[in-house]
């Protein structure tokens, strides 16, 4: 889930695992205005243990049609990637 600085959820509520790479979670976002955002994630691993975490990122100017992508700890560092157009 992605929240703005006013603690309002801003993602589209459609989080999912990336098909080819099970270590990548994705969620669609509307155009984001400048500000600070907080991501909270929680997943159930194949061995049934729960893994969760959070991180904060900032936008300096409005972006549109973005997709937030980050990896499960221990696999790759968290990252933000622009969605393919």
C-alpha positions as a Python dict, from the first residue, in 0.01 Angstrom:
ca = {
    (1, 'X'): (0, 0, 0),
    (2, 'X'): (122, 349, -83),
    (3, 'X'): (24, 643, 137),
    (4, 'X'): (74, 1018, 96),
    (5, 'X'): (196, 1248, 373),
    (6, 'X'): (-166, 1289, 494),
    (7, 'X'): (-184, 910, 550),
    (8, 'X'): (-430, 864, 262),
    (9, 'X'): (-389, 551, 50),
    (10, 'X'): (-302, 658, -305),
    (11, 'X'): (-234, 329, -487),
    (12, 'X'): (-505, 165, -698),
    (13, 'X'): (-534, -135, -464),
    (14, 'X'): (-417, -385, -725),
    (15, 'X'): (-87, -507, -581),
    (16, 'X'): (48, -824, -739),
    (17, 'X'): (360, -1033, -787),
    (18, 'X'): (539, -972, -1116),
    (19, 'X'): (486, -1286, -1329),
    (20, 'X'): (842, -1360, -1441),
    (21, 'X'): (1009, -1246, -1116),
    (22, 'X'): (838, -1359, -796),
    (23, 'X'): (1063, -1129, -588),
    (24, 'X'): (900, -819, -742),
    (25, 'X'): (573, -671, -616),
    (26, 'X'): (385, -419, -830),
    (27, 'X'): (101, -175, -772),
    (28, 'X'): (-48, 84, -1006),
    (29, 'X'): (-49, 449, -903),
    (30, 'X'): (-239, 752, -1027),
    (31, 'X'): (-38, 1060, -1128),
    (32, 'X'): (151, 1162, -814),
    (33, 'X'): (202, 1523, -709),
    (34, 'X'): (520, 1644, -542),
    (35, 'X'): (546, 1514, -188),
    (36, 'X'): (656, 1232, 37),
    (37, 'X'): (504, 885, 11),
    (38, 'X'): (528, 579, 234),
    (39, 'X'): (507, 220, 109),
    (40, 'X'): (401, -64, 337),
    (41, 'X'): (411, -418, 204),
    (42, 'X'): (339, -764, 341),
    (43, 'X'): (369, -1099, 162),
    (44, 'X'): (324, -1465, 236),
    (45, 'X'): (634, -1663, 130),
    (46, 'X'): (623, -2005, -34),
    (47, 'X'): (721, -2164, 298),
    (48, 'X'): (422, -1982, 459),
    (49, 'X'): (615, -1730, 671),
    (50, 'X'): (508, -1368, 650),
    (51, 'X'): (756, -1104, 538),
    (52, 'X'): (681, -734, 561),
    (53, 'X'): (852, -400, 537),
    (54, 'X'): (818, -37, 447),
    (55, 'X'): (1008, 250, 292),
    (56, 'X'): (957, 617, 209),
    (57, 'X'): (1019, 800, -118),
    (58, 'X'): (972, 1157, -238),
    (59, 'X'): (851, 1307, -565),
    (60, 'X'): (993, 1646, -655),
    (61, 'X'): (752, 1716, -940),
    (62, 'X'): (431, 1559, -1071),
    (63, 'X'): (467, 1221, -1242),
    (64, 'X'): (211, 1027, -1437),
    (65, 'X'): (139, 667, -1524),
    (66, 'X'): (399, 530, -1288),
    (67, 'X'): (434, 186, -1147),
    (68, 'X'): (604, 129, -815),
    (69, 'X'): (831, -172, -813),
    (70, 'X'): (1032, -302, -520),
    (71, 'X'): (1184, -631, -422),
    (72, 'X'): (1151, -854, -118),
    (73, 'X'): (1443, -798, 125),
    (74, 'X'): (1737, -1030, 77),
    (75, 'X'): (1688, -1051, -297),
    (76, 'X'): (1745, -705, -444),
    (77, 'X'): (1752, -355, -295),
    (78, 'X'): (1423, -157, -305),
    (79, 'X'): (1388, 28, -630),
    (80, 'X'): (1148, 255, -812),
    (81, 'X'): (1105, 193, -1182),
    (82, 'X'): (912, 383, -1447),
    (83, 'X'): (644, 162, -1598),
    (84, 'X'): (685, 71, -1962),
    (85, 'X'): (472, 294, -2183),
}
